[in-house]
Amino acid sequence: MKGKARVRVARLEGGRWREVRDEVAAEAPLEIRLRYRDEVASLGVVLRTPGQDAELAAGLLYTEGLLQDPKEVLAIAPCADGSLPPEAREGVIQVFLRHPLPPPPRRHLALTAACGACGREALPDPGRLGLSPPPPLAVDPDLLLALPERLGEAQRLFRATGGLHAAALFDREGRLVALREDVGRHNALDKLIGWAFLQGKLPLHDHILLVSGRAGYELLVKAVAAGIPVFCAVSAPTSLAVALAQAYGLTLVGFLRPGRMNVYAGRERVGPPRGLPNPCG
């Protein structure tokens, strides 16, 4: 399965050491290059789990405000530079544009898998994309409470390695639409948004997002950019994430676990549990 690697490990178990083979999450650098005719510009290097590299590049470019329409993209393909060895070519993805190269972002990407806003001169602002708050979407709390189990069932790479984040998109009926896994939580969401961007599905006004970790500011910015009205996390949000959700009209759910959750913003979208009155009016 792509996205994982086999390694030898010394395991202490039952008071005895033994050497076993184990599977770990794959992590490798990826340089993203923009091309227009003979012009080439390197956007930077990200550390990611190999797989869905085209989606990762597209999602990152969209959420950085460098692309707005899939029609701007002529093709996304691995590097074909014959002067490089095959293993080096696998670490480069090229985005061929139909128009001249856009101005570079106000940072150069040299990111670890955990980094989102690192290297910026200022925090990312979803207002740069000219977005309006997402439209109303009523969700059943019982539906939300069922999503973590569905996420876990779909995380094949996490079950094999225990080392990947996930971002999952559900429709308003709670059906899983798409899921992406990566060693970086930002990468997982970029891959998911990149998939929707390339498929012409943005904005995702009728969908619910669930991430497998915490809800940080950078992830909320990406959700706003994608038009997602309901952002759920199995862990905690940050103060900036809560403020952003309130400012842009997102419903932000944290600590989504079997039988419980916290709603930090956008409570009006979440109805009462079945058979119970709504205590918040």
C-alpha positions in Angstrom: 0.0 0.0 0.0 1.4 3.4 -1.0 2.0 5.7 1.9 3.8 3.3 4.2 7.2 1.6 4.6 8.5 -1.5 6.2 11.3 -1.2 8.8 13.0 -3.5 11.3 12.3 -2.7 14.9 13.5 -4.1 18.2 10.4 -4.8 20.3 10.4 -5.3 24.1 7.3 -7.4 24.9 6.7 -9.8 27.8 10.1 -9.0 29.3 11.9 -10.2 26.1 13.5 -8.4 23.1 12.8 -9.6 19.6 13.4 -8.3 16.2 10.3 -7.8 14.1 9.2 -6.0 10.9 6.9 -3.1 11.3 5.0 -0.7 9.1 5.5 3.1 9.5 4.0 6.1 7.7 6.0 7.2 4.7 7.4 10.7 4.7 9.3 12.3 1.9 9.9 15.8 0.5 8.0 17.2 -2.4 9.0 20.3 -4.4 6.1 22.1 -6.0 6.9 23.9 -9.3 4.7 26.3 -11.3 5.2 26.4 -15.0 4.0 28.7 -17.8 5.6 28.1 -21.1 9.3 28.5 -20.4 8.8 30.2 -17.1 9.4 28.0 -14.0 9.1 29.0 -10.4 9.5 26.8 -7.3 6.8 27.3 -4.7 8.9 25.4 -2.2 9.2 22.0 -0.5 6.7 20.3 1.7 7.2 17.1 3.7 4.3 14.7 3.0 3.1 11.2 2.7 3.6 10.2 -1.0 0.3 9.8 -2.8 -2.3 12.3 -4.2 0.6 14.7 -4.9 -1.4 16.5 -7.6 -4.3 17.1 -5.1 -1.8 18.3 -2.5 -0.3 20.8 -4.9 -3.7 22.0 -6.1 -5.2 22.3 -2.6 -2.2 24.2 -1.3 -2.2 26.6 -4.3 -5.9 27.2 -3.9 -5.8 27.8 -0.2 -2.8 30.1 -0.6 -4.9 32.2 -3.1 -2.7 31.4 -6.1 -5.4 29.5 -7.9 -9.1 30.2 -8.0 -10.5 28.0 -10.8 -9.5 24.5 -12.0 -9.6 25.9 -15.6 -6.4 27.8 -14.8 -4.6 24.5 -14.7 -3.4 22.9 -17.9 -2.0 19.8 -16.2 -0.3 18.6 -13.0 2.4 16.0 -13.6 5.6 14.6 -12.0 8.9 16.1 -13.1 10.1 14.7 -16.5 13.6 16.2 -16.3 15.8 13.4 -17.7 18.9 14.9 -16.1 17.6 14.0 -12.7 17.7 10.4 -11.3 14.2 8.7 -11.0 14.1 9.0 -7.2 14.7 12.8 -7.5 12.0 13.2 -10.2 9.5 11.5 -7.8 10.1 14.3 -5.4 9.0 17.1 -7.8 5.5 17.9 -9.0 4.8 20.4 -11.7 1.7 22.5 -12.1 1.3 23.7 -15.7 -0.7 27.0 -15.9 -2.7 28.5 -18.7 -1.6 32.0 -17.7 1.5 33.8 -16.5 2.9 32.8 -13.1 1.1 34.5 -10.2 3.1 36.6 -7.7 4.8 34.3 -5.1 3.2 34.0 -1.6 4.6 36.0 1.2 6.6 33.1 2.4 8.8 30.4 0.8 7.5 26.9 1.6 10.1 24.8 3.4 7.6 23.1 5.6 7.7 20.2 8.0 4.6 18.0 7.9 3.3 19.7 11.1 3.8 23.3 9.8 1.0 25.4 8.6 1.6 29.1 9.1 5.4 28.8 9.6 7.5 31.3 7.7 4.7 33.8 7.1 5.1 37.5 7.5 1.4 37.6 8.7 -1.3 35.1 9.6 -3.3 33.8 6.6 -6.5 35.7 6.1 -9.4 34.0 4.3 -10.8 37.4 3.5 -8.1 37.6 0.7 -10.2 35.2 -1.3 -13.3 37.5 -1.1 -15.4 34.8 0.5 -18.7 35.2 2.3 -20.0 33.1 5.2 -21.3 29.7 4.2 -25.1 29.4 3.9 -27.2 27.7 6.7 -26.9 23.9 7.0 -29.0 22.1 9.7 -27.2 19.1 11.2 -28.5 16.4 13.5 -26.2 16.0 16.6 -26.7 12.3 16.5 -25.3 12.3 12.9 -22.2 14.2 14.1 -21.7 11.8 17.0 -21.6 8.9 14.5 -18.9 10.4 12.3 -15.7 9.5 14.3 -16.5 5.8 14.0 -17.0 6.1 10.3 -13.7 8.1 10.0 -11.9 5.3 11.9 -13.3 2.6 9.7 -12.0 4.4 6.6 -8.5 5.2 7.9 -6.6 2.2 6.3 -3.2 3.8 6.5 -3.6 4.8 10.1 -4.7 1.3 11.1 -1.6 -0.1 9.4 0.9 2.4 10.9 -0.7 4.4 13.7 1.1 7.5 12.3 -1.2 9.5 10.0 -3.7 12.4 10.3 -6.9 12.3 8.4 -9.4 14.8 6.9 -12.7 13.4 5.9 -15.6 15.0 4.0 -19.2 13.9 4.7 -22.4 14.9 3.0 -25.4 16.3 5.0 -26.7 12.7 5.5 -23.4 11.6 7.1 -22.2 9.6 4.1 -18.4 9.6 3.6 -17.6 11.5 0.3 -13.8 11.5 0.4 -11.0 11.0 2.9 -7.3 11.8 2.7 -4.5 10.7 5.1 -1.0 12.2 5.5 1.7 12.6 8.2 0.8 16.3 8.2 -2.7 17.4 9.2 -2.4 20.4 6.9 -1.4 18.2 4.0 -4.3 15.9 4.6 -6.7 18.8 4.3 -4.9 20.3 1.3 -5.2 16.9 -0.4 -9.0 16.8 0.3 -9.6 20.4 -0.8 -7.3 19.8 -3.9 -9.5 16.8 -4.8 -12.6 19.0 -4.6 -10.9 21.8 -6.5 -9.8 19.6 -9.4 -13.2 18.0 -9.6 -15.0 21.4 -9.7 -16.9 20.7 -6.5 -16.0 23.9 -4.6 -17.5 25.5 -2.6 -18.5 22.6 -0.3 -21.5 24.3 1.2 -23.5 21.1 1.8 -20.7 19.2 3.5 -19.2 18.4 6.9 -15.5 18.2 7.6 -14.0 16.0 10.3 -10.3 16.0 11.1 -8.5 13.4 13.3 -6.6 15.9 15.4 -7.0 19.4 16.8 -8.7 22.3 15.1 -6.0 24.9 14.6 -6.3 28.4 12.9 -4.6 27.3 9.7 -7.0 24.4 9.2 -10.0 26.7 9.8 -8.6 29.1 7.2 -8.5 26.3 4.6 -12.1 25.2 5.6 -13.3 28.8 5.1 -11.6 28.9 1.7 -13.4 25.7 0.7 -16.8 27.0 1.8 -17.2 24.2 4.4 -19.9 25.3 7.0 -19.3 22.6 9.7 -15.8 21.8 11.0 -15.5 19.0 13.4 -12.4 17.7 15.3 -11.9 14.8 17.6 -9.6 17.0 19.7 -9.5 20.6 20.9 -9.7 23.9 19.0 -7.3 26.8 19.5 -8.4 30.3 20.6 -7.6 31.7 17.1 -9.6 28.9 15.5 -12.7 29.7 17.7 -12.4 33.4 16.8 -12.1 32.7 13.1 -15.1 30.4 13.2 -17.2 33.1 14.9 -16.0 35.8 12.5 -16.8 33.7 9.4 -20.0 31.9 10.5 -18.6 28.4 10.7 -19.9 25.8 13.1 -16.9 24.5 15.1 -17.2 21.3 17.0 -14.4 19.9 19.2 -13.9 16.8 21.3 -16.3 15.0 19.0 -16.4 11.6 20.7 -19.0 8.8 21.1 -21.9 10.4 23.1 -20.4 13.9 23.5 -19.1 17.0 21.8 -18.4 20.7 22.4 -19.8 23.3 20.0 -17.5 26.4 20.1 -19.2 28.5 17.4 -22.2 28.2 15.1 -24.4 26.4 17.6 -27.5 27.4 15.6 -26.7 24.8 13.0 -26.9 21.9 15.4 -30.3 20.7 16.4 -31.3 19.0 19.7 -30.8 15.3 20.2 -33.7 13.3 19.1 -36.7 13.5 21.4 -35.2 16.3 23.5 -35.9 20.1 23.5 -33.3 22.5 22.3 -31.9 24.1 25.4 -30.3 27.0 23.4 -33.5 28.1 21.8 
